[in-house]
Amino acid sequence: MAALQPVEIKSARGRTTYTVIVAALCVGIPLQVFPYLWMVSGMFKNNREIMRAIPSLIPQAPVLDNIPKVFESYNLINNFKNTMLLCFGTILIQCTISLLAAYSLSNLKPRGSRYVLLFFVGTMMINEQAIAIPSYLLFQNFFGTGLNLINNFWSLLLAFSAWGWAIFLLKGFFDGLPADLLESARIDGASAMRVLASIVVPLSKPVLSVVLLNTFMAVYNQFLFPLILLPDSSKWTIMIRIYAAQRGRASWNESMVLLTFSTLPVLAVYLAAQKNIVQGISMTGLKG
């Protein structure tokens, strides 16, 4: 939705507001974009040029072998594979569970559903630092079975999939769906799963896009749990690789390469789902 409608811009107050918005964007956008341009530029500089007292955005003597050197030295391809495995595995597990749970709490309304939702919301108030050590002990001896999931991707997939925020968001959206539409489908003989698959999910694409993007961002940027649950360097994610490289005295141009390529997957996912994400953020409900 536009900040100002065409009719509003024609008024004197609207033109003033429009001018202020454009001026703010002209100042804010370069400030937001410049750090990324500097980061990309740093990939093609040597350390001496990066540390110059009078910096320049455009490399004076471009160094083209920084990128293949960093990929080979730090085994970045493997780190990206591990990260994508965790991201898309968590999306598959968590979004499936959250979709079914939210639909059940919103439409099937089992006994005690209000308290179940309250429990999920309550888990959002506990920060990850508070449960880091208990989670490590849990996966070291999984529910007392003797199964050790440390250094196993399943420990992170299970930990990341338990996120009450997605259930809370989806339930709020499902509560706004037209009750008459769902009831007419049930009268026609559709089962609960058929209603979910054929009606609810297609109507929920915008909010599902928001859930998918936020899940991807949360898992991709996760640092603490991969650090303690995946100590084997062959299973490190990209965030742990960046941390280890900086702890290992990585040069500035190597850090620029790591940071630039770590930004690209997030940018690609956002651009792919941009339309649905904007709709999902602005959508507050549907009216029948």
C-alpha positions in Angstrom: 0.0 0.0 0.0 1.4 3.4 -1.0 2.2 5.9 1.8 0.3 8.6 -0.2 -2.6 8.1 -2.6 -2.6 10.1 -5.9 -5.5 12.2 -4.7 -3.6 13.1 -1.5 -0.5 14.2 -3.5 -2.5 16.8 -5.4 -3.2 18.8 -2.2 -0.7 21.3 -0.7 -0.2 19.2 2.4 0.2 16.1 0.4 2.9 17.6 -1.9 4.8 18.8 1.2 4.6 15.3 2.7 5.7 13.8 -0.5 8.7 16.1 -0.8 9.8 15.3 2.8 9.5 11.6 2.0 11.5 11.9 -1.2 14.2 14.0 0.6 14.4 11.5 3.5 14.8 8.6 1.0 17.5 10.5 -1.0 19.5 10.8 2.2 18.7 7.4 3.8 19.1 5.1 0.8 22.8 6.0 0.1 23.5 5.7 3.8 22.0 2.2 3.8 23.6 1.1 0.6 27.1 2.5 1.1 28.3 -0.2 3.6 27.3 -2.9 1.1 29.1 -1.2 -1.7 32.2 -0.8 0.5 32.0 -4.5 1.4 31.8 -5.5 -2.3 34.6 -3.1 -3.2 36.8 -4.6 -0.4 36.7 -8.0 -2.1 38.8 -6.7 -4.9 41.4 -4.8 -2.8 44.6 -5.8 -1.2 45.0 -5.2 2.6 47.2 -2.2 2.0 44.6 -0.4 -0.1 41.8 -1.2 2.4 43.8 0.3 5.2 44.7 3.5 3.4 44.3 6.8 5.3 42.4 8.2 2.3 40.0 5.4 1.2 38.5 5.0 -2.2 35.4 3.1 -3.2 36.7 1.9 -6.5 39.7 -0.4 -6.3 42.8 1.2 -7.9 44.5 -2.2 -8.5 41.8 -4.9 -8.5 42.8 -8.2 -7.1 40.7 -10.9 -8.8 42.0 -14.0 -7.0 40.7 -13.0 -3.6 37.4 -14.8 -4.1 38.7 -18.3 -5.3 41.4 -18.1 -2.7 38.9 -17.6 0.2 36.6 -20.3 -1.1 39.4 -22.8 -1.3 41.1 -21.8 2.0 37.9 -21.9 4.1 35.9 -24.5 2.3 33.0 -22.2 1.9 31.0 -24.4 -0.4 30.7 -27.0 2.4 29.6 -24.3 4.8 26.9 -23.0 2.5 25.7 -26.6 1.9 25.4 -27.1 5.7 23.6 -23.8 6.1 21.1 -24.5 3.3 20.4 -28.0 4.7 19.5 -26.5 8.1 17.5 -23.7 6.6 15.3 -25.7 4.2 15.1 -28.7 6.6 13.8 -26.4 9.3 11.4 -24.7 7.0 10.0 -28.1 5.9 9.6 -29.4 9.4 8.6 -26.3 11.3 6.2 -24.8 8.8 4.4 -28.1 8.4 4.0 -28.5 12.2 3.1 -24.8 12.6 0.5 -24.9 9.8 -1.2 -28.0 11.3 -1.1 -26.7 14.8 -2.4 -23.2 13.9 -5.2 -24.6 11.8 -6.2 -27.0 14.6 -6.2 -24.2 17.3 -8.1 -21.8 15.0 -10.7 -24.0 13.4 -11.0 -27.4 15.1 -10.7 -25.7 18.6 -9.8 -28.8 20.7 -10.4 -28.7 24.5 -7.8 -26.4 26.2 -6.7 -24.8 22.9 -6.5 -21.4 24.6 -3.9 -22.7 27.1 -2.0 -24.5 24.4 -1.6 -21.2 22.5 -0.7 -19.4 25.7 2.1 -22.0 26.3 3.5 -21.4 22.7 3.4 -17.7 23.3 5.1 -18.1 26.6 8.0 -20.0 25.0 8.7 -16.9 22.9 9.7 -15.0 26.1 12.6 -17.3 26.9 15.8 -16.2 25.1 18.1 -18.7 23.5 21.0 -18.1 25.9 18.9 -19.4 28.8 18.2 -22.7 27.1 21.6 -23.3 25.4 23.1 -25.5 28.1 19.9 -27.5 28.8 19.5 -28.1 25.1 23.1 -29.4 24.9 22.5 -31.8 27.8 19.2 -32.9 26.2 20.8 -33.7 22.8 23.8 -35.3 24.4 21.5 -37.9 25.9 18.3 -37.5 23.9 15.4 -37.9 26.4 17.4 -40.5 28.4 17.6 -43.0 25.5 21.4 -42.8 25.2 21.2 -41.4 21.7 23.9 -38.7 21.3 22.8 -36.0 18.7 25.8 -33.7 19.3 27.5 -33.2 15.9 24.3 -34.3 14.2 22.2 -32.0 12.1 19.1 -33.4 13.7 19.9 -31.7 16.9 19.6 -28.3 15.2 16.7 -29.2 13.0 14.7 -30.3 16.1 15.8 -27.2 18.1 15.0 -24.8 15.3 11.6 -26.4 14.5 10.2 -25.6 18.0 9.2 -22.0 17.4 5.9 -20.7 18.8 6.0 -17.4 16.8 5.0 -19.2 13.5 2.0 -20.8 15.2 0.9 -17.6 16.8 1.1 -15.7 13.5 -0.6 -18.3 11.5 -3.4 -18.8 14.0 -4.1 -15.0 14.0 -4.4 -15.1 10.2 -6.6 -18.2 10.2 -9.0 -16.6 12.7 -9.6 -13.8 10.1 -10.6 -16.2 7.3 -14.3 -16.2 6.3 -16.1 -18.7 8.4 -18.8 -19.1 5.8 -16.3 -20.2 3.2 -14.9 -22.9 5.4 -18.3 -24.0 6.6 -19.6 -24.3 3.0 -16.7 -26.6 2.2 -17.5 -28.8 5.2 -21.2 -29.0 4.1 -20.0 -30.1 0.7 -18.3 -33.1 2.4 -14.7 -31.8 2.5 -12.6 -33.2 5.4 -10.6 -31.0 7.7 -7.4 -31.8 5.8 -9.1 -31.1 2.4 -10.3 -27.7 3.6 -6.7 -27.0 4.8 -5.1 -28.0 1.6 -7.6 -26.7 -0.9 -8.8 -23.5 0.7 -6.7 -22.4 3.7 -3.2 -22.8 2.3 -3.9 -21.0 -1.1 -5.4 -18.1 0.8 -2.5 -18.0 3.2 0.3 -17.7 0.7 1.2 -14.1 1.8 1.5 -14.9 5.5 3.2 -18.2 4.7 5.8 -16.2 2.8 6.4 -14.1 5.8 6.8 -17.2 8.0 9.2 -18.8 5.5 11.4 -15.7 5.2 11.6 -15.2 8.9 12.3 -18.8 9.5 15.1 -18.7 6.9 16.5 -15.6 8.4 16.4 -16.9 11.9 18.1 -20.2 11.0 20.6 -18.6 8.6 21.8 -16.0 11.1 21.8 -18.4 14.1 25.1 -18.5 15.8 24.9 -19.9 19.4 23.3 -23.2 18.8 25.4 -24.3 15.8 28.5 -23.3 17.8 27.7 -25.6 20.7 25.9 -28.4 18.9 28.1 -28.8 15.9 31.8 -28.6 17.1 33.0 -30.5 14.1 34.4 -28.0 11.6 33.1 -30.1 8.6 29.6 -29.3 9.8 30.0 -25.6 10.5 27.5 -23.1 9.1 28.5 -19.9 7.3 28.1 -17.8 10.5 30.4 -20.1 12.4 32.9 -20.0 9.6 33.0 -16.2 9.6 33.5 -16.2 13.4 36.3 -18.8 13.2 38.0 -16.9 10.4 38.0 -13.6 12.3 39.3 -15.4 15.4 42.0 -16.8 13.2 43.2 -13.4 12.2 41.6 -13.4 8.7 42.8 -10.5 6.5 40.4 -7.6 5.7 39.9 -8.6 2.1 39.2 -12.2 3.2 36.6 -10.9 5.7 35.0 -8.8 2.9 34.7 -11.9 0.7 33.1 -13.9 3.5 30.7 -11.1 4.5 29.6 -10.4 0.9 28.8 -13.9 0.0 27.1 -14.5 3.3 24.7 -11.7 2.3 23.7 -13.1 -1.1 21.4 -16.0 0.0 19.3 -13.7 2.2 19.0 -11.2 -0.6 18.1 -13.9 -3.2 15.4 -15.3 -0.9 13.9 -11.9 -0.2 13.8 -10.9 -3.8 12.1 -14.2 -4.8 9.4 -13.8 -2.2 9.1 -10.0 -2.2 5.6 -9.7 -3.6 4.0 -12.1 -1.2 6.0 -10.8 1.7 4.7 -7.2 1.2 1.2 -8.5 1.0 1.6 -10.6 4.1 2.9 -7.7 6.1 0.1 -5.4 5.1 -2.6 -7.9 5.3 -4.6 -7.9 8.6 -7.4 -10.3 7.6 -10.1 -11.2 5.0 -13.7 -10.3 4.9 -16.3 -12.6 3.4 
